[in-house]
Each structure stands twice: as C-alpha cells, then as structure tokens.
Amino acid sequence: MFFLKKALKILRLTLIIAFAWSILVVVMYRFLPVYFTPLMFSRCIEQLGRGEEIKWYHEWIPLEDMPRSMPVAVIASEDQKFLSHYGFDYQAIEQAAKDHIEGGKKLRGGSTISQQTAKNVFLWQGRSWVRKGLEAYFTFLIETLWSKQRIMEVYLNSIEMGDGIYGVQACAQEHFGVDARNLTRSDCALIAATLPNPLRYSSKYPGPYMRKRVRQIERQMKHVPAFKMD
C-alpha cells in the first residue's frame, strides 16, 4: 500500500509538471520564433539512416514578410474554415470517417491548419491514440492562447515543403530562387498544392497533376475572406 501511494503521488506530481510545462511552452511560442521542430529532427535521423547527408533548410520570417497570397492559398487548399473554426473541423472529421466506413478507403485526414501546427511543433509523427489525444490538447491550447495570425505564422514557418525544406522562406529560396515576399500568387498556390505530401509532390518540378491542382486552388482562393496579416 505504501508503494502504491508513493507511485500515485509521483504520477500526480509528474502530470502537474507536464501540464505546467505544456502551458509554458505554448505561451513562449506565442512570442518566440520556432527554429526547430520534432519533425525536423526525425527527418535528419531518417536521412542518416539511409546514409545520406543531412538536408535542413529553414529560415524563420515574420508573417508580414510573406506574400498575402500565401495564407490564402493554404486556407483554400488545406482548411477553408480556418478563420471560423476553433481548431477542429467536425464536419471534415465526420466525412472522413464516413468515407472510410462506407468505401473501405484508407482513413484520410480531417486535420485543420491548427491541428497540423500543434502536431508539427509539439509532437512526434505517428497515428497512435495517445498522440492524437495530445494533438487535440495542444490544438485547444494554441487556439486559446494564440491568434489566428500567430497560428498561421508558425504553420507557414514550420510546415514541411520538400525534402529537408521547412517553411515558406526556405521553399521560396530553394525552389523558386527568390525570397518569400517575391512569390507570385501562382507560386503560392503551387506550394499549397504540395502540402498533402511534399515529399511526393514538388513545387520545383510540378507535373500535369500539380498544374491542375494549382488551377483548382487559385479558383478556391477567390472565395477565401481577406486574411489580416497583423
């Protein structure tokens, strides 16, 4: 009984410390640039495991240094309800589950930009229930403690956009030969078109399918409300 009480006390203290630490980190990242993420480290380990040189291209820039079309493009492509939801698109989640049950298809994601940001910045990759639960928790925290502009800023600076490429500035430099602020509307749509699988689809060498996706995204961008950059 003594050991059980001791174990419960340690567990309770551990949970309190973990909770306090999670709040502190989220508050810190409300103001500080995110220079690295768990995904970046895991990709480096994968590269080393394949006997490759480490590729890590990342440069943090503020949201106002990005073209206005960039957030509009990812909203149109990835999360059209971003400005109105509170972190979760329940309709998309329900539809994804319905498609899986009725069609036997592989369960596709219903993740919002907020969920993707929470996963990329605070968590490891994978599909376990533990990770999904923590993803929901951190999504709630950033939606509560950050603005939509901050979520978008962190997302566009940390999202994987190619092999070893993270964030819009690195992608602009490596794939377009310009700084992010000089990307065109079509460039932004092309980058957004790669995001479902940036290791498969390239914004540097887009094929016919990618060109088609760009046209679709550009049409959808016309219906996205203006995104405030500050």
C-alpha positions as CSV (number, residue, x, y, z in Angstrom):
1,M,0.0,0.0,0.0
2,F,2.9,2.3,0.8
3,F,4.5,1.8,-2.6
4,L,1.1,2.3,-4.3
5,K,0.6,5.7,-2.6
6,K,4.1,6.7,-3.4
7,A,3.6,5.8,-7.1
8,L,0.4,7.7,-7.2
9,K,2.0,10.7,-5.6
10,I,4.8,10.6,-8.2
11,L,2.4,10.2,-11.0
12,R,0.3,13.1,-9.8
13,L,3.4,15.3,-9.5
14,T,4.6,14.2,-13.0
15,L,1.2,15.1,-14.5
16,I,1.2,18.5,-12.8
17,I,4.7,19.3,-14.0
18,A,3.9,18.1,-17.6
19,F,0.7,20.3,-17.6
20,A,2.5,23.4,-16.4
21,W,5.4,22.8,-18.8
22,S,3.0,22.5,-21.8
23,I,1.3,25.8,-20.9
24,L,4.7,27.5,-20.5
25,V,6.0,26.2,-23.9
26,V,2.8,27.3,-25.7
27,V,2.9,30.7,-24.1
28,M,6.6,31.1,-25.0
29,Y,6.0,30.1,-28.6
30,R,3.3,32.8,-28.8
31,F,6.1,35.3,-28.9
32,L,9.3,33.4,-29.9
33,P,10.3,32.1,-33.3
34,V,10.1,28.3,-33.7
35,Y,13.5,27.4,-35.1
36,F,13.2,23.6,-34.9
37,T,10.5,21.0,-34.5
38,P,10.4,17.3,-33.7
39,L,9.7,16.6,-37.4
40,M,12.9,18.3,-38.5
41,F,14.9,16.1,-36.1
42,S,13.2,12.9,-37.1
43,R,13.8,13.7,-40.8
44,C,17.5,14.1,-40.1
45,I,17.6,10.7,-38.3
46,E,15.9,9.2,-41.4
47,Q,18.4,10.8,-43.7
48,L,21.3,9.4,-41.6
49,G,19.7,6.0,-41.5
50,R,19.7,6.0,-45.3
51,G,23.3,7.0,-45.4
52,E,22.5,10.5,-46.8
53,E,23.9,13.9,-45.9
54,I,21.7,15.9,-43.7
55,K,19.4,18.3,-45.5
56,W,17.9,21.0,-43.3
57,Y,16.8,24.3,-44.9
58,H,14.8,26.6,-42.6
59,E,14.7,30.3,-42.1
60,W,12.1,31.9,-39.8
61,I,10.5,35.1,-41.2
62,P,7.5,37.1,-39.8
63,L,4.1,36.8,-41.4
64,E,4.3,40.3,-42.8
65,D,7.3,39.3,-44.8
66,M,5.2,36.7,-46.7
67,P,3.0,37.5,-49.7
68,R,-0.7,37.9,-48.8
69,S,-1.5,35.1,-51.2
70,M,0.4,32.5,-49.1
71,P,-2.0,32.2,-46.2
72,V,-5.0,32.5,-48.6
73,A,-3.6,29.6,-50.7
74,V,-3.1,27.2,-47.8
75,I,-6.5,28.1,-46.4
76,A,-8.1,27.4,-49.8
77,S,-6.1,24.1,-50.1
78,E,-5.9,22.8,-46.6
79,D,-8.6,24.3,-44.3
80,Q,-11.3,26.5,-45.8
81,K,-12.9,27.0,-42.4
82,F,-9.7,28.1,-40.7
83,L,-10.9,31.6,-39.9
84,S,-14.2,30.4,-38.4
85,H,-13.5,27.2,-36.5
86,Y,-11.9,26.8,-33.1
87,G,-9.3,24.3,-34.1
88,F,-11.4,21.4,-35.3
89,D,-13.5,20.9,-38.4
90,Y,-16.0,18.4,-37.1
91,Q,-17.7,18.2,-40.5
92,A,-14.5,17.2,-42.2
93,I,-13.7,14.6,-39.5
94,E,-17.2,13.1,-39.8
95,Q,-17.0,13.0,-43.6
96,A,-13.5,11.3,-43.4
97,A,-14.8,8.7,-41.1
98,K,-18.0,8.2,-43.2
99,D,-15.9,7.7,-46.4
100,H,-13.7,5.2,-44.6
101,I,-16.7,3.2,-43.3
102,E,-18.8,3.2,-46.5
103,G,-16.0,2.9,-49.1
104,G,-13.4,1.0,-47.1
105,K,-10.9,3.6,-48.1
106,K,-7.8,4.4,-46.1
107,L,-8.8,6.9,-43.5
108,R,-7.9,10.3,-44.8
109,G,-7.1,13.3,-42.6
110,G,-9.6,15.8,-41.4
111,S,-6.8,17.8,-39.8
112,T,-7.1,21.6,-39.7
113,I,-4.2,24.0,-40.0
114,S,-4.3,24.4,-36.2
115,Q,-4.1,20.6,-35.7
116,Q,-1.2,20.4,-38.1
117,T,0.6,23.2,-36.4
118,A,0.1,21.6,-33.0
119,K,1.4,18.2,-34.3
120,N,4.4,19.7,-36.1
121,V,5.6,22.0,-33.3
122,F,4.9,19.9,-30.2
123,L,4.6,16.2,-31.1
124,W,6.1,13.3,-32.8
125,Q,4.9,11.7,-36.1
126,G,2.5,8.8,-35.9
127,R,-1.1,7.7,-35.6
128,S,-1.4,6.4,-32.1
129,W,-4.4,7.4,-30.0
130,V,-2.0,8.9,-27.4
131,R,-0.6,11.2,-30.0
132,K,-4.0,12.1,-31.4
133,G,-5.2,12.9,-27.8
134,L,-2.2,15.2,-27.2
135,E,-2.7,16.8,-30.6
136,A,-6.2,17.7,-29.6
137,Y,-4.9,19.1,-26.3
138,F,-2.2,21.3,-27.9
139,T,-4.7,22.4,-30.6
140,F,-7.0,23.6,-27.9
141,L,-4.1,25.4,-26.2
142,I,-2.9,27.3,-29.3
143,E,-6.4,28.2,-30.4
144,T,-6.9,29.6,-26.8
145,L,-3.6,31.3,-26.3
146,W,-2.6,32.3,-29.9
147,S,-4.2,34.4,-32.5
148,K,-5.1,33.0,-35.9
149,Q,-2.3,35.2,-37.3
150,R,0.2,33.5,-35.0
151,I,-1.0,30.0,-35.8
152,M,-0.7,30.8,-39.5
153,E,2.8,32.4,-39.0
154,V,4.1,29.3,-37.1
155,Y,2.4,26.9,-39.6
156,L,4.0,28.6,-42.7
157,N,7.4,28.7,-41.0
158,S,7.4,25.1,-39.8
159,I,5.5,23.0,-42.3
160,E,7.5,20.6,-44.4
161,M,7.6,21.8,-48.0
162,G,10.1,19.4,-49.6
163,D,13.0,17.1,-48.8
164,G,14.7,18.8,-45.9
165,I,12.8,22.1,-46.6
166,Y,10.7,23.6,-43.9
167,G,8.8,26.8,-44.1
168,V,7.9,29.2,-46.9
169,Q,11.2,31.2,-46.9
170,A,13.3,28.1,-47.4
171,C,10.9,26.8,-50.1
172,A,11.0,30.1,-51.9
173,Q,14.8,30.2,-51.9
174,E,15.4,26.5,-52.8
175,H,12.6,26.0,-55.4
176,F,11.9,29.5,-56.8
177,G,15.2,31.3,-56.3
178,V,13.6,34.3,-54.5
179,D,12.7,35.4,-51.1
180,A,9.2,34.6,-49.9
181,R,8.0,38.1,-50.2
182,N,8.6,37.9,-54.0
183,L,6.5,34.7,-54.6
184,T,3.6,35.2,-57.0
185,R,0.0,34.2,-56.5
186,S,0.5,31.1,-58.7
187,D,3.7,30.2,-56.8
188,C,1.8,30.3,-53.5
189,A,-0.9,28.1,-55.0
190,L,1.7,25.7,-56.2
191,I,3.4,25.4,-52.8
192,A,-0.1,24.8,-51.2
193,A,-0.8,22.1,-53.7
194,T,2.2,20.1,-52.5
195,L,1.3,20.1,-48.8
196,P,-0.7,16.9,-48.6
197,N,2.6,15.1,-49.5
198,P,5.6,17.4,-50.0
199,L,8.0,14.5,-50.4
200,R,6.0,13.2,-53.3
201,Y,4.8,16.4,-55.0
202,S,7.3,19.0,-55.8
203,S,6.8,22.8,-56.3
204,K,10.2,22.9,-58.1
205,Y,9.3,20.3,-60.8
206,P,5.4,20.3,-61.0
207,G,3.8,17.7,-63.3
208,P,0.4,17.9,-65.0
209,Y,-1.5,16.8,-61.9
210,M,0.1,19.6,-59.9
211,R,-0.7,22.2,-62.5
212,K,-4.3,21.1,-62.4
213,R,-4.3,21.4,-58.6
214,V,-2.9,24.9,-58.9
215,R,-5.8,26.0,-61.1
216,Q,-8.3,24.5,-58.6
217,I,-6.6,26.2,-55.7
218,E,-6.5,29.6,-57.5
219,R,-10.2,29.3,-58.1
220,Q,-10.9,28.5,-54.5
221,M,-8.7,31.4,-53.3
222,K,-11.2,33.8,-54.8
223,H,-13.7,32.7,-52.2
224,V,-11.4,32.9,-49.1
225,P,-12.0,36.0,-47.0
226,A,-9.1,38.5,-46.8
227,F,-6.6,37.3,-44.3
228,K,-5.3,40.0,-41.9
229,M,-1.5,39.8,-41.7
230,D,-1.2,41.6,-38.4
